[in-house]
Amino acid sequence: MFTPAWVTDAIFYQIFPDRFDNGDRSNDPAATQVWGDRPTGGGVFGGDLQGIINRLPYLTDLGITALYLNPVFAAASNHKYNATDYLLIDPSFGTNDLFKKFVDECHARSIRVVIDGVFNHVGTSHFAFVDVKEKGAASQYAAWFNIFSYPVSEPQQPNYEGWWGYGSLPKLMVANPDVQKYLFDVARYWTGMGIDGWRLDVPNEVPHAFWKEWRKIVRSVNPDCYIVGELWQDASPWLKGDEFDATMNYRFRDACLDFFCRTKISGDAFHKSLADTRALYAEESNYAMQNLIDSHDTERYLTLCGGDIEKMKLTAFFQMAYLGAPMIYYGDEIGMEGDKDPDCRRTMIWDEALWNKDLRRHYVKLIETRKKYATLRRGKIGPILLAARFKNIVAFERIDGDDRMIVVLNNTKKDVSLSFEVEGKKTTVKDALTGAALHIRKGHVEFDLPAMSGMMIAC
């Protein structure tokens, strides 16, 4: 098995550090905005590592077992995807010592930590790029970048290669041995700090050979380290066991949007879309996927659903019953909304009067149930085909040894009556969420499923 075993059991929570909680106002950047204001492309709100530490009880209460943090390294932006120093925690977030404390505090609560690795490009304030600007072709770092002419221009009209042409993000030449040594040392440093995984930004723009060696180095420091790539489409070239363990599963998100949110496809088409994605990857990777419904790069799922809480609840139900590791984007559990970046990066709401508490209770119950039943985490999956009249009803089973879970979701506005065959001599089975007994008659369990709801039947 090439993926860490702990990921299969993980409940991920993604945090955009500047927007989660401001736990230390002494490190707030200049012109820090008022918490709760609408975000802008360049605005900062003062969220930091101390804020996350302070909210660990909240995350524990929710049931989270793994955190994914957007970049925490020093950078001249709110998002930190333009590093100035890979070996330094951004001062507005805290210090390297505080980061170590944060990791230790998480581990004390059995929460794993995954951080963002952005190794395709840096910011224009990165020491190597600054040196090239100052010394031109004579700089010892000149070959770290693809400079078209000298002197190096301003980023508004770059005469060097940048990510997607952006002059603010000079691209690193990772095939250069000196660049590789530098980045490998960075990987060793933070992995040695005790982190449990890396999420790798735009890894498709970095050569495969680099990632193969990078994996060896990371796993030599921590054999249980999780490596997940930001790959929006077919990630199979990277998931052969010698580069990444899994990917952020945006194809999962697409299928959920089409079925639950937009109701563009039938239940059968939904099954097929998911099965087609699973067929691309090894079984280990499928169980280690980060199954998300939104992120810092997308509109909030609830916004795309037009604020329909029932669609959000039904999607969360499916997310917690499907194979792979579910990942919650901060605030989804309380009903936060947001349009495209930067609006999807609003500050976390800590005023409980503004929470959708019913939605949060729904998430807590789903997470508790997933943790209780190993079948939901480790069971094999198979669709249960229904009669044609049940066009927007989805049913599937999770099987782990002798344990079976029937999962059924009613994505319609009408109640339905359903019947499923149950093998063996049992006279009752159990609704895994409520604990209620369901009687078996003539080898079938029969029940009514309300509109826009789901049921997990432990057989």
GUBA-776080 format. One line per 2 residues: their letters; for each residue x negated, y negated, z negated of C-alpha. Coordinates in steps of 0.1 Angstrom, whole numbers, padded with zeros to 4 digits. Layout:
<pagus>
A	X:Y:Z; ...
</pagus>
This chain:
<pagus>
MF	0000:0000:0000; -0016:-0033:0010
TP	0009:-0057:-0007; 0008:-0064:-0045
AW	0035:-0043:-0063; 0046:-0072:-0084
VT	0060:-0092:-0054; 0088:-0067:-0048
DA	0102:-0075:-0083; 0096:-0113:-0080
IF	0122:-0141:-0082; 0104:-0171:-0066
YQ	0110:-0207:-0072; 0095:-0234:-0050
IF	0084:-0267:-0065; 0074:-0299:-0047
PD	0052:-0312:-0076; 0058:-0350:-0071
RF	0096:-0344:-0074; 0101:-0319:-0102
DN	0094:-0337:-0134; 0073:-0365:-0147
GD	0057:-0352:-0178; 0028:-0377:-0181
RS	0035:-0413:-0172; -0001:-0422:-0179
ND	-0012:-0407:-0145; 0016:-0423:-0124
PA	0003:-0437:-0092; 0008:-0474:-0084
AT	0043:-0483:-0072; 0058:-0451:-0086
QV	0095:-0452:-0078; 0124:-0448:-0102
WG	0133:-0412:-0107; 0165:-0405:-0088
DR	0160:-0431:-0061; 0163:-0419:-0025
PT	0129:-0406:-0013; 0109:-0422:0016
GG	0082:-0409:0037; 0054:-0424:0016
GV	0070:-0429:-0018; 0059:-0413:-0050
FG	0079:-0404:-0081; 0053:-0393:-0106
GD	0060:-0356:-0109; 0031:-0337:-0123
LQ	0018:-0304:-0138; 0027:-0315:-0173
GI	0063:-0320:-0161; 0063:-0284:-0148
IN	0048:-0271:-0181; 0075:-0289:-0200
RL	0102:-0273:-0179; 0090:-0237:-0181
PY	0117:-0229:-0206; 0143:-0240:-0180
LT	0127:-0217:-0154; 0125:-0188:-0179
DL	0162:-0193:-0187; 0170:-0193:-0150
GI	0152:-0160:-0146; 0122:-0171:-0125
TA	0092:-0148:-0124; 0070:-0165:-0098
LY	0064:-0201:-0088; 0052:-0214:-0054
LN	0038:-0249:-0056; 0033:-0272:-0026
PV	-0003:-0285:-0024; -0018:-0297:-0057
FA	-0053:-0307:-0044; -0064:-0343:-0043
AA	-0049:-0361:-0013; -0037:-0396:-0003
SN	0000:-0387:0001; 0030:-0375:-0018
HK	0030:-0342:-0001; -0008:-0335:-0004
YN	-0011:-0317:0030; -0040:-0341:0038
AT	-0066:-0331:0012; -0094:-0353:0002
DY	-0110:-0328:-0021; -0100:-0291:-0022
LL	-0118:-0285:-0055; -0100:-0312:-0075
ID	-0064:-0313:-0087; -0048:-0346:-0076
PS	-0052:-0371:-0105; -0015:-0380:-0103
FG	-0008:-0343:-0111; -0033:-0339:-0138
TN	-0068:-0323:-0141; -0084:-0290:-0133
DL	-0083:-0282:-0170; -0046:-0289:-0171
FK	-0040:-0267:-0141; -0058:-0238:-0159
KF	-0035:-0245:-0189; -0005:-0245:-0166
VD	-0015:-0211:-0151; -0020:-0197:-0186
EC	0013:-0211:-0198; 0030:-0195:-0169
HA	0014:-0161:-0175; 0024:-0162:-0211
RS	0060:-0163:-0198; 0053:-0136:-0173
IR	0056:-0161:-0144; 0032:-0157:-0115
VV	0016:-0187:-0097; 0012:-0191:-0060
ID	-0004:-0223:-0046; -0005:-0238:-0011
GV	-0036:-0235:0010; -0040:-0260:0038
FN	-0071:-0251:0056; -0064:-0261:0092
HV	-0068:-0298:0086; -0078:-0324:0060
GT	-0071:-0361:0054; -0091:-0389:0068
SH	-0104:-0396:0032; -0120:-0361:0030
FA	-0157:-0365:0021; -0168:-0347:0053
FV	-0147:-0368:0076; -0157:-0400:0058
DV	-0194:-0390:0063; -0188:-0385:0101
KE	-0171:-0419:0103; -0201:-0435:0086
KG	-0230:-0417:0103; -0215:-0406:0136
AA	-0232:-0378:0155; -0260:-0378:0129
SQ	-0237:-0366:0101; -0243:-0332:0088
YA	-0206:-0327:0091; -0201:-0337:0127
AW	-0196:-0302:0138; -0169:-0297:0112
FN	-0145:-0316:0135; -0139:-0319:0172
IF	-0150:-0355:0179; -0145:-0366:0215
SY	-0166:-0397:0213; -0184:-0420:0189
PV	-0179:-0441:0169; -0149:-0423:0153
SE	-0118:-0443:0158; -0090:-0452:0135
PQ	-0062:-0426:0131; -0036:-0447:0150
QP	-0054:-0439:0182; -0077:-0409:0174
NY	-0107:-0399:0195; -0108:-0366:0177
EG	-0086:-0335:0174; -0059:-0337:0148
WW	-0031:-0314:0138; -0005:-0318:0166
GY	-0023:-0349:0176; -0019:-0367:0143
GS	-0050:-0388:0136; -0042:-0388:0099
LP	-0049:-0350:0099; -0083:-0342:0114
KL	-0085:-0305:0124; -0112:-0284:0108
MV	-0134:-0263:0131; -0130:-0231:0110
AN	-0151:-0210:0133; -0181:-0231:0121
PD	-0201:-0211:0096; -0206:-0241:0073
VQ	-0168:-0248:0073; -0161:-0212:0066
KY	-0185:-0211:0036; -0169:-0242:0023
LF	-0134:-0229:0025; -0143:-0194:0012
DV	-0159:-0211:-0018; -0126:-0230:-0023
AR	-0107:-0197:-0022; -0130:-0181:-0047
YW	-0128:-0211:-0071; -0090:-0212:-0074
TG	-0084:-0175:-0072; -0109:-0172:-0100
MG	-0089:-0198:-0119; -0063:-0171:-0123
ID	-0037:-0178:-0097; -0016:-0149:-0084
GW	-0013:-0159:-0047; -0018:-0182:-0018
RL	0008:-0196:0006; -0011:-0205:0038
DV	0000:-0236:0058; 0002:-0234:0096
PN	-0020:-0203:0097; -0012:-0196:0133
EV	-0035:-0225:0142; -0065:-0208:0125
PH	-0083:-0178:0142; -0074:-0143:0130
AF	-0111:-0136:0123; -0111:-0163:0097
WK	-0081:-0149:0079; -0095:-0113:0079
EW	-0126:-0125:0061; -0106:-0148:0039
RK	-0084:-0119:0027; -0115:-0098:0018
IV	-0129:-0127:-0003; -0097:-0134:-0021
RS	-0090:-0098:-0029; -0125:-0093:-0041
VN	-0118:-0118:-0068; -0082:-0107:-0075
PD	-0071:-0074:-0060; -0035:-0082:-0069
CY	-0035:-0116:-0052; -0004:-0122:-0029
IV	-0011:-0137:0005; 0019:-0152:0024
GE	0018:-0172:0056; 0040:-0200:0069
LW	0051:-0184:0101; 0085:-0193:0113
QD	0089:-0167:0141; 0075:-0132:0147
AS	0046:-0129:0122; 0037:-0093:0131
PW	0002:-0102:0144; -0007:-0114:0109
LK	0010:-0086:0090; -0010:-0055:0099
GD	-0026:-0051:0065; -0058:-0070:0071
EF	-0046:-0106:0069; -0014:-0115:0051
DA	0010:-0095:0030; 0042:-0113:0042
TM	0056:-0145:0055; 0080:-0171:0044
NY	0111:-0155:0059; 0126:-0183:0080
RF	0143:-0157:0103; 0162:-0145:0072
RD	0173:-0181:0067; 0184:-0184:0104
AC	0206:-0153:0101; 0222:-0166:0069
LD	0229:-0199:0085; 0245:-0183:0115
FF	0267:-0159:0095; 0276:-0176:0062
CR	0272:-0213:0069; 0281:-0218:0106
TK	0301:-0186:0110; 0287:-0183:0145
IS	0281:-0146:0145; 0300:-0115:0133
GD	0290:-0091:0106; 0276:-0067:0131
AF	0255:-0094:0147; 0243:-0104:0113
HK	0232:-0068:0105; 0215:-0066:0139
SL	0196:-0099:0134; 0182:-0088:0101
AD	0174:-0053:0113; 0155:-0067:0143
TR	0134:-0088:0119; 0127:-0058:0097
AL	0117:-0037:0127; 0088:-0061:0134
YA	0070:-0054:0102; 0056:-0026:0080
EE	0078:-0015:0051; 0054:-0030:0026
SN	0057:-0065:0042; 0095:-0063:0043
YA	0096:-0057:0006; 0072:-0086:0000
MQ	0089:-0112:0021; 0097:-0147:0007
NL	0134:-0147:0015; 0144:-0184:0015
ID	0175:-0203:0026; 0158:-0237:0026
SH	0125:-0254:0018; 0106:-0287:0018
DT	0106:-0285:0056; 0143:-0281:0061
ER	0176:-0296:0053; 0191:-0283:0021
YL	0213:-0253:0027; 0243:-0268:0008
TL	0241:-0299:0030; 0242:-0277:0061
CG	0272:-0260:0047; 0290:-0293:0044
GD	0288:-0291:0006; 0308:-0259:0006
IE	0299:-0243:-0028; 0316:-0210:-0019
KM	0293:-0206:0011; 0263:-0214:-0010
KL	0274:-0189:-0037; 0280:-0161:-0012
TA	0246:-0167:0005; 0229:-0166:-0029
FF	0247:-0133:-0036; 0234:-0118:-0004
QM	0199:-0132:-0010; 0197:-0115:-0044
AY	0210:-0082:-0031; 0187:-0080:0000
LG	0153:-0064:0002; 0123:-0088:-0002
AP	0117:-0114:-0028; 0143:-0141:-0031
MI	0130:-0177:-0033; 0150:-0206:-0046
YY	0140:-0241:-0036; 0141:-0263:-0067
GD	0175:-0277:-0074; 0195:-0254:-0051
EI	0207:-0236:-0083; 0224:-0268:-0095
GM	0238:-0279:-0062; 0213:-0304:-0049
EG	0217:-0316:-0014; 0195:-0334:0012
DK	0191:-0340:0049; 0158:-0335:0068
DP	0125:-0346:0053; 0121:-0368:0033
DC	0157:-0365:0021; 0153:-0328:0013
RR	0126:-0338:-0012; 0147:-0356:-0037
TM	0138:-0357:-0073; 0150:-0328:-0095
IW	0182:-0337:-0114; 0178:-0333:-0151
DE	0210:-0349:-0162; 0231:-0318:-0168
AL	0263:-0338:-0164; 0254:-0340:-0127
WN	0248:-0303:-0123; 0271:-0278:-0107
KD	0271:-0256:-0138; 0293:-0229:-0122
LR	0267:-0225:-0094; 0239:-0223:-0119
RH	0257:-0197:-0139; 0262:-0178:-0107
YV	0225:-0178:-0099; 0216:-0167:-0135
KL	0241:-0138:-0133; 0228:-0127:-0099
IE	0192:-0128:-0111; 0200:-0109:-0142
TR	0217:-0082:-0121; 0188:-0080:-0097
KK	0164:-0075:-0126; 0186:-0049:-0142
YA	0190:-0027:-0112; 0157:-0015:-0095
TL	0178:-0003:-0066; 0183:-0040:-0056
RR	0146:-0046:-0056; 0131:-0013:-0044
GK	0159:0006:-0027; 0159:0013:0010
IG	0185:-0005:0030; 0211:0007:0055
PI	0242:-0009:0070; 0276:0005:0063
LL	0297:0001:0095; 0332:-0011:0090
AA	0363:-0010:0112; 0366:-0036:0139
RF	0393:-0055:0120; 0367:-0064:0094
KN	0347:-0087:0117; 0333:-0110:0091
IV	0329:-0084:0062; 0294:-0072:0057
AF	0285:-0040:0038; 0253:-0022:0032
ER	0237:0002:0007; 0205:0001:-0013
ID	0192:0036:-0022; 0165:0044:-0046
GD	0162:0081:-0054; 0195:0092:-0069
DR	0206:0056:-0074; 0229:0039:-0049
MI	0242:0004:-0047; 0270:-0005:-0023
VV	0269:-0042:-0015; 0299:-0058:0003
LN	0305:-0095:0011; 0338:-0111:0023
NT	0328:-0140:0045; 0364:-0149:0052
KK	0391:-0171:0037; 0414:-0141:0030
DV	0414:-0113:0004; 0407:-0078:0018
SL	0413:-0043:0006; 0384:-0019:0011
SF	0375:0017:0006; 0341:0034:0005
EV	0332:0070:0003; 0313:0080:-0029
EG	0295:0114:-0030; 0293:0136:-0060
KK	0318:0144:-0088; 0320:0109:-0104
TT	0354:0097:-0114; 0343:0060:-0118
VK	0317:0037:-0106; 0307:0002:-0119
DA	0308:-0033:-0106; 0272:-0043:-0113
LT	0280:-0079:-0119; 0309:-0076:-0143
GA	0304:-0041:-0156; 0341:-0033:-0148
AL	0349:0003:-0140; 0362:0012:-0105
HI	0381:0044:-0102; 0373:0070:-0075
RK	0402:0088:-0058; 0397:0116:-0034
GH	0361:0108:-0030; 0366:0071:-0023
VE	0364:0039:-0043; 0391:0015:-0034
FD	0393:-0022:-0044; 0404:-0057:-0034
LP	0377:-0082:-0026; 0387:-0119:-0029
AM	0380:-0144:-0001; 0344:-0157:0000
SG	0331:-0133:-0026; 0309:-0102:-0029
MM	0306:-0071:-0050; 0278:-0048:-0059
IA	0290:-0013:-0068; 0265:0009:-0087
C	0272:0045:-0078
</pagus>
